[in-house]
Amino acid sequence: MAIVRVALARQLAYAITAEERAVCRGRGRWWTEREEAHATARSQLAAEAAAAPAMALCARCLVLDSCRSLAELDAYTGLSAGAAYVGGVARPTGRLRTDRVPVGQRAG
């Protein structure tokens, strides 16, 4: 089953990046900076403010569903598909992280 999840995650990742419809395409460094600011926020307001620019991009993206599926399949931790993910579970952007999963990584 794990092999199937990995294969599906890779297919989704390729589809998202290969198509030019992803609004965040080409913004890797910028996106990582938003994720780091969000992950290290010390208040709900600061977390929401750090995530807001990225969430604005997600709001107008045509591949949002694919990003959501990828974040869930890959147990992603970071900003994706209009939410803050921790171990593949969507959380409100204002919720402070208490886990130890590094940003941009999978849980477990």
Helices and strands as residue ranges (DSSP letters): H 2-18, H 28-39, H 44-59, H 64-73, E 76-80, E 83-86, E 89-91, E 105-106
